[in-house]
Amino acid sequence: MIHIRRGDERGHTQLSWLDSRHTFSFDQYYDPNFMGFRQLRVINEDVVAPGKGFGTHPHRDMEILTFIIDGALEHRDSMGNGSVIRPGDVQRMSAGTGVTHSEFNPSKTDPVHLLQIWILPEKRGLKPSYEEHTFSAKELSNGLRLLSSRKPSNGAVTIHQDVALYGARLAPGAQVTHQLDQDRYVWLQVARGKIRLNGQELQAGDGAAIEDEKRLDITAETPSEVLLFDLA
């Protein structure tokens, strides 16, 4: 079964400096039908204006992944980490017992377009930690590349949950396949472009909750980028 969550049906927060779309209930947006999916709690698609950002704020007991679509985002946290991430970078912060951080668009001219993802950890009270990795365009092209996992390999970042996150950039006509093991679920998020998922059309901003499927065929109709979450 494939349940499509259309991008234009998501929650929406519009501020002078922030345009944010919420796949699941978040902050002032509440929909009892969209409280998360399996261990996924938040997928926010944010566009942050030049020179603006999220001031220092706290988190705890959450695995937070940040994925840049366009532009750059500057991160600083109470663990002493500071960096600027760009397309191809995957950033993971485990909030654990508590951490504060800020996120800021360092450009004076260009917005930053990103996905911020929250995943419930396998247990509470973890030690806060941080990790990031840059994946080349070649690594992401026309194949599902492991970006984050409980048991990472080949540069994937660690996540403290039974989740495997894959990413792919697809040229028009390119197809990738994902096999689902028994008792596994998938959330697919289209970051850009237009694809067909087992024959159903999805475009940028759309997501899909998938269960009781053995095989997923993803075919790009235009230059596309997708994230695939394989979930317990």
N, C-alpha and C positions, 0 to 999 in steps of 0.2 A: 504494500500500500504506500502511495506517495501522496502526502498532504502538502499542497503548495501554500506558502505564505507570501502573498504578493507584496512587493515593496511599497506600493501606494496605499496599502491597508495598515501599515505599521503606525505606531505612535509617533508623534512629532513634537519636538521642542524647537522653537525658533526664538533666538535672542539676537541682539545686535551683532554679536561676534561669533555665534554658534548656530549651525543648522544640524540638528541631530534627529535621526530616525531610529526608533526602538523596535526591534523584532519582538522582544518580550517586555512584559510590564517592568517599568523603570521609573523611579522618582515620582513625578506627578502623573505619569501615564499608568493606568491600571486597566487590565483586561483579564478577567478570570480564566479565559480560554487560552491565554498566552502568558503563562507564568514561568516558562522555561521548557526545556526538552531534555529528559534524562538528567545528566549532570550539568548540562548547559543552562546558565542562568541569565546571561546578558549577551546580546550582540547589538551593539550600537554602531551605527554608521554616522560618523561625525565629519563635518566640514568646519574648520576653525579659521577665522579671519587672520590676515597677516598681523603679526605682533601681539596676538592675543592668546589666551589659553586658560587652563584650569589651575587656579592657585593651589597652594599647599593644602592637602586634605588627607584624612586618614582612611585606611582600610584594615580589615582583619579577616582571617579565615576565608580567603578567596584566592584562586589562581587567576591571574590577570594577564591576558595575552594582548599585545598590540601589533597590528598589521597595517602598514602604510600602503595606500593605493596611489596617492600622488602627493608630492611635497615632502616636508620634513617636520619632525616633531622632536623637541628637546625635553629630556627627562631628567629629573633630579629627585633623589629620595633620601630618607633618614638613615639608610644604610651606607651612605657615602657615594652612591653611584650617580654618574652624570654622563649623558651621551646624547647624540642626535641620531635618530633612526630615520631611514629612508626606504623607498620601495626595494623589496628583496630582503629587508631585515625583519626578523621575528624577535620580539621582546617578551620575556616572561618574568613576572614578579609574583612571588608567593608571599601574600600578606601575613599569613600565619598569625602569630600572637599580636601583631600590630605594626604598621608601618605608615609613614606619611610620605607623600610625593606630590610633585607638580608636573604638569605637561604644558608646553608652551610652543607656539609656532614661531621659530626664530626668524622667518623671512619677513622683510618689510613690504614685500610686494605680492607674494603668492599665498593663497590659502593652502592648508594641508587637509587632505582627505584620507580618512583612516577608519579602520574597524577596531573597536575595543570589545574584547570578549572576556566574560567572567565565567569561570567553571568552579563548581563546588569541589573542595579538596576531599581526599579520601578520609581525612581525619582533621579534627580541629587542633589548634595549638602548635602547628608546625613552626619551626624556626624560620623567620623571614629570610628570603633569598632572592637573587636576581640573576638573570642570564639573558644573553642575546646572541644571535648568529646571523650572518649575512649569507644569503643564497644567491648564487649568480643567475643571470638570465638563462644561461644554458641549463643549469640544474632544474629550473622551474618549467622549462619549455616542453610542451607536448607530452607530459607524463606526470603522474601523481607522485609528488615528492614529499616524504615524511618531514614535517616541520617541527612537531612536538609529540612527545610520547612519555609514558611512564618508564619505558625502557628505550631510550633514544639511541640512535646510531647515525653516523655520517653527518654530524653537525646539528642534528635536531636537538631542540632544547627539552629539558626535563619538565614534565608536568606531574604533579602529585595526585593523579587520578587515573582510572582505567579508561583513558581516552587517547586516541591517536588522531592527530590533525595532519592532513595532507593539503598541499597546495599545488595548483597547476596553472600555467599560462598557455592558452591554446590558440593556435592559428586557425583561420577559417577552414573547416573540413576535418580538423584533427579530432580524433576520438580517443578517450581513455576509458578503461573498465575497472570497476572495483567489485570484488567478490565479498559478500557478507557472510561471516561465519554464523552458526546457529546462535540465537539469543544476542545478536548484535543489532544495533540501530545506527542510522546515519542521519546527520543534519548536513545538508548541502547549502552553501551560501554563495550566490553569484556576486562577485565584487565588481566586475565590469563585463560588458559585452552581452551576447545572447547565445544560449545553448539549448540543446535538446537533452532531456533526461529521460531515458527509456521512452522516447517519442514525445514527451511533453515539453512545451517551450517555456523557458525561464529566461528572464533578462536581469540586468543589473539591479540589485536591491532585493530580488526575489530570493526566498529560501524554501527549503523543502524538508519536511520530517518524513523519514522513510523507515518502515518496519515490514517484516514478513516478505522481504525481497531477497533473492539469492544473488542477483547480479545487477549492477548499475552500469549503463552505457551512457557516457557523457560526450556529446558531439558539439563542437563549436560552430555556430553559424556566422559569427563575426569574431574578430580578435577578442578573446575572453580570458577572464581570470576567475578561478573558483577556489573555495575552501571546502574541504570535506572532513567532517568530524565523525569518526568511527567510535561509537559509544557502547558501553555495557548496558 
